[in-house]
Amino acid sequence: IYGDCRQKEPLIINSNDLLPEGKYSTPEGLFEYVSEKAQDFMRFPISQTKDEILNRLFNVNLQMFTALGPALISSLALLEKTKEGSKKGSQIVLFTDGKGNHGFGPTEEIKETKGIEESKEAKESKKFYEEFGEMAKGKDFVFSVFSCGDNCA
């Protein structure tokens, strides 16, 4: 998590911590953890850190895992702890290189099915995104997700 990009090191959440037996295996657990750290990572408004954010965005190293659910929960926790988070219409823009395949809310499990029983994982993922959408809507936050597909190096 880079936040406003003024820190020397990002807040790193180990991928093993997102597994079912991990420290942050639930949206609530991760939200609490990131909320505690938010003050260190969201000290300056975007108007002051735009160049750092763009530099970080264009120099990001792609990894094997895409944890969309944890990214959304973390961004919500960060936004809520900022003064901007109290403003109606505050926005989070999430950039991804593929489908969610790690942590809660994997989108690889959600597939269109006709007459086929959905898997338990697919039902849980759909429920996660529906609940997240309602939570964001209730706070008047706007979330945008941009995906460049599997090969956007």
C-alpha positions as CSV (number, residue, x, y, z in Angstrom):
1,I,0.0,0.0,0.0
2,Y,1.6,3.3,-1.1
3,G,-1.0,5.7,0.1
4,D,0.1,9.3,-0.7
5,C,3.5,7.9,-1.9
6,R,5.5,10.1,0.4
7,Q,6.8,7.2,2.5
8,K,10.1,5.5,1.8
9,E,8.6,2.0,2.0
10,P,5.0,0.8,1.2
11,L,2.9,-1.0,3.7
12,I,3.3,-4.6,2.6
13,I,0.7,-7.3,3.3
14,N,2.2,-10.7,2.8
15,S,0.1,-12.8,0.5
16,N,0.1,-15.7,3.1
17,D,-1.7,-13.4,5.5
18,L,-4.7,-13.3,3.2
19,L,-5.1,-17.1,3.1
20,P,-7.9,-18.6,5.3
21,E,-5.5,-19.2,8.2
22,G,-3.7,-15.9,7.8
23,K,-3.8,-12.8,10.0
24,Y,-6.0,-10.8,7.6
25,S,-8.1,-13.5,6.1
26,T,-11.4,-11.6,6.6
27,P,-12.4,-8.2,5.3
28,E,-13.0,-7.0,8.8
29,G,-9.5,-8.1,10.0
30,L,-7.7,-6.4,7.1
31,F,-9.9,-3.2,7.4
32,E,-8.9,-2.9,11.1
33,Y,-5.2,-3.4,10.4
34,V,-5.0,-0.9,7.5
35,S,-7.1,1.6,9.5
36,E,-4.5,1.5,12.3
37,K,-1.7,2.3,9.7
38,A,-3.7,4.8,7.6
39,Q,-2.4,7.9,9.4
40,D,1.1,7.1,8.3
41,F,0.2,6.5,4.7
42,M,-2.3,9.3,4.0
43,R,-0.8,12.5,5.3
44,F,-0.9,14.6,2.2
45,P,-3.7,15.4,-0.4
46,I,-3.3,14.2,-4.0
47,S,-2.8,17.8,-5.1
48,Q,0.5,17.8,-3.2
49,T,1.6,14.2,-4.2
50,K,0.4,13.8,-7.7
51,D,3.9,13.5,-9.2
52,E,4.9,10.9,-6.7
53,I,1.7,8.9,-7.3
54,L,2.2,8.9,-11.1
55,N,5.8,8.0,-10.8
56,R,4.9,5.0,-8.5
57,L,2.0,4.0,-10.8
58,F,4.2,3.9,-13.9
59,N,7.0,2.0,-12.2
60,V,5.0,-0.6,-10.3
61,N,6.3,-4.2,-10.4
62,L,3.7,-6.7,-11.4
63,Q,3.4,-9.7,-9.2
64,M,1.7,-13.2,-9.6
65,F,-1.2,-12.4,-7.3
66,T,-4.1,-10.0,-7.9
67,A,-5.9,-9.4,-4.6
68,L,-8.8,-7.2,-5.6
69,G,-11.0,-7.8,-2.6
70,P,-8.1,-6.9,-0.2
71,A,-7.2,-3.9,-2.3
72,L,-10.8,-2.5,-2.1
73,I,-11.0,-3.1,1.6
74,S,-7.6,-1.5,2.2
75,S,-8.5,1.5,0.0
76,L,-11.7,2.0,1.9
77,A,-9.9,1.9,5.2
78,L,-7.4,4.5,4.0
79,L,-10.0,6.8,2.6
80,E,-12.1,6.7,5.8
81,K,-9.2,7.9,7.8
82,T,-8.5,11.0,5.7
83,K,-10.3,14.3,5.7
84,E,-11.3,13.7,2.1
85,G,-13.1,10.6,3.3
86,S,-15.7,12.7,5.0
87,K,-16.6,14.4,1.7
88,K,-19.5,13.1,-0.4
89,G,-18.3,11.7,-3.7
90,S,-14.7,10.9,-2.5
91,Q,-13.1,8.5,-5.0
92,I,-10.9,5.5,-5.1
93,V,-9.4,4.4,-8.4
94,L,-8.1,0.8,-8.5
95,F,-5.8,-0.3,-11.3
96,T,-5.4,-4.0,-11.9
97,D,-3.6,-6.3,-14.3
98,G,-6.1,-9.1,-14.1
99,K,-8.8,-11.0,-12.3
100,G,-8.8,-11.3,-8.6
101,N,-7.1,-14.5,-7.7
102,H,-5.9,-14.1,-4.1
103,G,-7.5,-13.3,-0.8
104,F,-11.2,-12.8,-0.3
105,G,-13.4,-12.0,-3.2
106,P,-11.6,-13.8,-6.0
107,T,-13.2,-13.0,-9.3
108,E,-11.9,-16.0,-11.1
109,E,-14.6,-18.0,-9.2
110,I,-17.4,-15.9,-10.6
111,K,-18.6,-17.2,-13.9
112,E,-21.8,-17.0,-15.8
113,T,-23.7,-20.2,-15.4
114,K,-26.9,-21.3,-17.0
115,G,-28.6,-24.1,-15.1
116,I,-25.4,-25.0,-13.3
117,E,-25.1,-24.7,-9.6
118,E,-22.6,-22.0,-8.6
119,S,-19.7,-23.1,-6.4
120,K,-19.6,-22.0,-2.8
121,E,-16.6,-19.8,-3.6
122,A,-18.4,-18.1,-6.4
123,K,-21.4,-17.3,-4.1
124,E,-19.1,-16.0,-1.4
125,S,-17.3,-13.8,-3.9
126,K,-20.5,-12.4,-5.3
127,K,-21.7,-11.7,-1.7
128,F,-18.5,-9.9,-0.9
129,Y,-18.7,-7.5,-3.8
130,E,-22.4,-6.9,-3.3
131,E,-21.8,-6.1,0.4
132,F,-18.8,-3.9,-0.5
133,G,-20.8,-2.0,-3.1
134,E,-23.6,-1.3,-0.6
135,M,-21.1,-0.2,2.0
136,A,-19.4,2.2,-0.4
137,K,-22.8,3.5,-1.7
138,G,-23.9,4.1,1.9
139,K,-20.8,6.3,2.4
140,D,-21.3,8.1,-0.9
141,F,-17.9,6.9,-2.1
142,V,-17.1,6.3,-5.8
143,F,-15.0,3.4,-6.8
144,S,-13.6,2.9,-10.3
145,V,-11.8,-0.2,-11.4
146,F,-9.5,-0.1,-14.5
147,S,-8.1,-3.4,-15.8
148,C,-5.4,-3.7,-18.5
149,G,-5.8,-7.4,-18.8
150,D,-3.3,-10.2,-18.2
151,N,-0.4,-8.7,-20.2
152,C,0.0,-5.1,-19.3
153,A,3.7,-4.8,-18.7
